[in-house]
Amino acid sequence: MLVQNILNGISLGSVYALIAVGFALIFNVLKFSNFSQGGVMTVTAYAGYVASRYLSEHLDSSLVLFSAVLAAAALSGALIAAAVERLAFRRLRRTKSEPVYYFISSITMGILLENLITIYASSNFYSYPRFFTTSAVPLFGVNVAVTDMMMFALSITALLALLFILYRTKIGLGIRAACFDVNTVQLMGMNPDFLVTMALMISGTLGGVSGVFLGMNYTLYPQLGQMVVKGFVASVLGGLGSIHGAVIGAVLLGVLEIFFISWVGAGWAPVFIFVVMLAFLLVRPRGIAGVIVQEKA
Amino acid sequence: MKNGMGKWLFCAVLVAVLAGFAGAASAKEILIGNMQDISGPTSVWGNAVTRGAEIAIEKINAAGGIDGAMLKLVTMDTKANVQEAIKGYNSLVSSGAVAVVGPPVSNIGLALAPIAGKAGVPVVGSFIDPRVTVGEDGKPQAAMFLMQPSSVQYSEIMASYTIDVLGLRKVGVLYDQSNAFAVSLMKPYVEYIKAAGGEIASEQVYTKGDKDFKTQLAKIREAGADCLYFPNYIQEAVLVTNQRKQVGLDIPIIGGLDFAPPFASLVNDPEAADNIYLANNFSEKEPQLKEVWDIYKGKYGENPVNKVFLGYDKILLIREAMKLGGGTSAAQVMAGMPQVKDLQGTTGVLTISPETHQPVGLSMVMYKIEKGAYAELGRYVPEKHKK
């Protein structure tokens, strides 16, 4: 049971991790928590479903189909996030608005995207096709879901890819520079619009991947993106703005949730989790990774 | 110039308003409210009820309406939210609705019962928690009417089938403790099982919004249960079915109404959607469904789910209550509703009890899902209900 709980916790934490990493990235650049990520995840989950319906007629291999669906959702996530940046954040950035306006704007965009899906897709239930013939495999004497393992592996891969982009590419260097001071970046000849859009697109790509896994695990419904709140909690635990802290916070949150459900039941589990979180933030308000945070919106 | 424009604008608005009043007065419409989840988590059911109600209204209007007046359905979106539902109900009452087609959500029914009792506009719903229709004092809630078996009747049918027919005596229970529908289906089931000599091996809970039930399912497996009773909405049913397989819990699921189609197609894994028992309101083979089935399929290009027929029957009940109550006012509909007897609906023959405002004598059709396919097992009534 202990091993089963740990593995369940890690797998649940992996779902939160992909969301939390997107939060951390945007917080680094724009200094606010981007709640439109929930709406992006919802739309991409449906986009992935539409792609799966269309591509399943042309692709025989399940693995190829799954990869193509993942790519389509990631691409749509990047494009939607770019559109969100253009519509909701660019003008605020140019007028040097307070972070709270970004926060409000991002929530509004999240609700807008969710409602668009509600209008177009809520009259029926949808479910992703079955990509893998095996749904669970034995590991350390307990059964582990294949999608959970893939989610964990993908979280780690996405984190490594993100770190590579941030620390080994020119765009990453630009994004990191923009994290410190957008005005100086502009003075140095870089285009801040491009850099911020790129950061949003990377975050949208992660949202697209999360959307597909959420859709596969939890079926499709317009409120799917509301799991973004758990990603936000994880990113606060990990230290807002820290990418590796977000992953640690997410896994910790997942494991805590599962253990509290096992010990005190699902009814009391959220109470215990928030008590632990409050106590932790009292002791260490900067979160696990200890990034200094000046503005939390 | 400005003043001239203003006068013209004022006149145009006045004419439009008067025309509106004249139109409203001449149209001879009877407003029927419809409160459903159109955009929330149970919107598939809400949209299905709405479509069923619309089909019934179109049919009644095509046959000349009621005493020459046309029925008009006014839909309010509850978003599966109690506050939204109360706002919607109050808005319908002030708009002049004479009856309201209620949602299949017990939480909303419980909140509406005292409000509707004061407002005097009846709500005909499929909220199966018996507290919606019968108050704590044992008297019926004045304006609330149920048109499918209550949760007590339903869960006793399922409990009796579990222990008396399937011979499963050691039950694991998993339910949403924050949901009136789930709790109302859990308690009578557990009481029946215990009274019949069975055992509740493990009782596990979760709360609204939870998506991962593997910990609870693993505990039920460890407790050695020989079946899992899971009464809740379709999305959680899909998750539990998939996760049952993932944790290696190889026991039958005894499910609620939400395991009816399209549940199995959503699981999308015939090996997971297997060994599941449920009771539905009707059999798809029954002849009285055909007309509505065909209209729905022709109109929407898909097979109707069971909530379509519930929506259709709610309108039939309201029309019958108008006849029996002697008119089309809210008070007359409310007076006529408890008099409804032997009304042939699509979901069965409906008789409303004046003592409970619930239907009497409705049986359920048992189904088993095997490898993703529904197999009909026939109608089932426990011995207790026959007495």
Boltz contact constraints between the chains, C-beta under 6 A:
constraints:
  - contact:
      token1: [A, 4]
      token2: [B, 218]
      max_distance: 6.0
  - contact:
      token1: [A, 8]
      token2: [B, 214]
      max_distance: 6.0
  - contact:
      token1: [A, 8]
      token2: [B, 215]
      max_distance: 6.0
  - contact:
      token1: [A, 12]
      token2: [B, 212]
      max_distance: 6.0
  - contact:
      token1: [A, 118]
      token2: [B, 39]
      max_distance: 6.0
  - contact:
      token1: [A, 122]
      token2: [B, 39]
      max_distance: 6.0
  - contact:
      token1: [A, 122]
      token2: [B, 43]
      max_distance: 6.0
  - contact:
      token1: [A, 123]
      token2: [B, 47]
      max_distance: 6.0
  - contact:
      token1: [A, 125]
      token2: [B, 44]
      max_distance: 6.0
  - contact:
      token1: [A, 125]
      token2: [B, 266]
      max_distance: 6.0
  - contact:
      token1: [A, 127]
      token2: [B, 266]
      max_distance: 6.0
  - contact:
      token1: [A, 127]
      token2: [B, 268]
      max_distance: 6.0
  - contact:
      token1: [A, 130]
      token2: [B, 268]
      max_distance: 6.0
  - contact:
      token1: [A, 130]
      token2: [B, 269]
      max_distance: 6.0
  - contact:
      token1: [A, 135]
      token2: [B, 245]
      max_distance: 6.0
  - contact:
      token1: [A, 135]
      token2: [B, 246]
      max_distance: 6.0
  - contact:
      token1: [A, 136]
      token2: [B, 246]
      max_distance: 6.0
  - contact:
      token1: [A, 143]
      token2: [B, 247]
      max_distance: 6.0
  - contact:
      token1: [A, 143]
      token2: [B, 248]
      max_distance: 6.0
  - contact:
      token1: [A, 145]
      token2: [B, 246]
      max_distance: 6.0
  - contact:
      token1: [A, 218]
      token2: [B, 211]
      max_distance: 6.0
  - contact:
      token1: [A, 219]
      token2: [B, 235]
      max_distance: 6.0
  - contact:
      token1: [A, 219]
      token2: [B, 238]
      max_distance: 6.0
  - contact:
      token1: [A, 219]
      token2: [B, 266]
      max_distance: 6.0
  - contact:
      token1: [A, 223]
      token2: [B, 41]
      max_distance: 6.0
  - contact:
      token1: [A, 258]
      token2: [B, 215]
      max_distance: 6.0
  - contact:
      token1: [A, 261]
      token2: [B, 215]
      max_distance: 6.0
  - contact:
      token1: [A, 262]
      token2: [B, 215]
      max_distance: 6.0
  - contact:
      token1: [A, 265]
      token2: [B, 205]
      max_distance: 6.0
  - contact:
      token1: [A, 266]
      token2: [B, 205]
      max_distance: 6.0
  - contact:
      token1: [A, 266]
      token2: [B, 206]
      max_distance: 6.0
  - contact:
      token1: [A, 266]
      token2: [B, 207]
      max_distance: 6.0
  - contact:
      token1: [A, 266]
      token2: [B, 210]
      max_distance: 6.0
  - contact:
      token1: [A, 267]
      token2: [B, 177]
      max_distance: 6.0
  - contact:
      token1: [A, 267]
      token2: [B, 205]
      max_distance: 6.0
  - contact:
      token1: [A, 267]
      token2: [B, 207]
      max_distance: 6.0
